[in-house]
Amino acid sequence: MIQTFSCKSFASKKKSPLFANKISNRFVDKTLLTEIKSIITQARENAIRAVDHERVLMYWHIGKRIFEEEQQGQDRAGYGGVLN
């Protein structure tokens, strides 16, 4: 039978020495921890870049839409005539 715990009940229970030994034996290898940290860091950086990319596209589309509305198909917007 598989025993399941909710997050709250699991966190509140004391860890048995047997459980602690299994964890520490699994993660004794420092290179594994380093690799995991690197994977997490890279994923965070990729997420930030993806958000930045989408933000740039959003502002570009907003600017394009405003530009189109101001010019209404003309070469220049109405206020552009005084800029010669």
C-alpha positions as CSV (number, residue, x, y, z in Angstrom):
1,M,0.0,0.0,0.0
2,I,1.3,3.4,-0.9
3,Q,1.1,6.0,1.8
4,T,0.4,9.5,0.7
5,F,0.8,12.8,2.7
6,S,-0.6,16.2,2.2
7,C,2.0,18.9,2.1
8,K,1.0,20.2,5.5
9,S,1.1,16.8,7.2
10,F,4.3,15.8,5.5
11,A,6.1,18.9,6.5
12,S,5.0,18.7,10.1
13,K,6.2,15.1,10.6
14,K,9.8,14.5,11.8
15,K,11.9,12.8,9.2
16,S,13.2,9.4,10.2
17,P,16.9,8.8,10.2
18,L,16.3,6.1,7.5
19,F,14.6,8.7,5.3
20,A,17.3,11.3,5.9
21,N,20.1,8.8,5.0
22,K,18.4,8.0,1.7
23,I,18.2,11.7,0.8
24,S,21.8,12.5,1.9
25,N,23.2,9.4,0.0
26,R,21.3,10.4,-3.1
27,F,22.6,14.0,-3.1
28,V,26.2,13.5,-1.8
29,D,27.5,14.1,-5.3
30,K,28.1,17.8,-5.5
31,T,28.2,17.8,-9.3
32,L,24.5,16.6,-9.3
33,L,23.5,19.6,-7.2
34,T,25.6,21.9,-9.3
35,E,23.9,20.6,-12.5
36,I,20.4,20.9,-11.0
37,K,21.1,24.5,-9.9
38,S,22.4,25.3,-13.4
39,I,19.3,23.8,-15.0
40,I,17.1,26.0,-12.7
41,T,19.1,29.1,-13.4
42,Q,19.1,28.5,-17.1
43,A,15.3,28.0,-17.1
44,R,14.8,31.2,-15.2
45,E,16.9,33.1,-17.6
46,N,15.1,31.6,-20.5
47,A,11.7,32.6,-19.0
48,I,12.9,36.2,-18.4
49,R,14.1,36.4,-22.1
50,A,10.8,35.0,-23.3
51,V,8.8,37.6,-21.3
52,D,11.1,40.4,-22.5
53,H,10.7,39.2,-26.1
54,E,6.9,39.2,-25.8
55,R,6.9,42.6,-24.1
56,V,9.0,44.1,-27.0
57,L,6.5,42.6,-29.5
58,M,3.6,44.0,-27.5
59,Y,5.0,47.5,-27.5
60,W,5.8,47.3,-31.2
61,H,2.3,46.2,-32.1
62,I,0.9,49.0,-29.9
63,G,3.1,51.6,-31.6
64,K,2.2,50.2,-35.1
65,R,-1.5,50.4,-34.2
66,I,-1.2,54.0,-33.0
67,F,0.9,54.9,-36.1
68,E,-1.8,53.4,-38.4
69,E,-4.6,55.3,-36.6
70,E,-2.7,58.6,-36.8
71,Q,-1.9,58.4,-40.5
72,Q,-5.1,56.8,-41.6
73,G,-3.4,55.5,-44.8
74,Q,-1.7,58.7,-45.7
75,D,2.1,59.2,-46.1
76,R,2.1,61.5,-43.1
77,A,-0.2,62.2,-40.2
78,G,-2.0,65.6,-40.2
79,Y,0.5,67.1,-37.8
80,G,3.4,66.0,-40.1
81,G,2.8,68.7,-42.6
82,V,4.2,71.4,-40.3
83,L,7.4,69.5,-39.8
84,N,8.9,70.3,-43.2
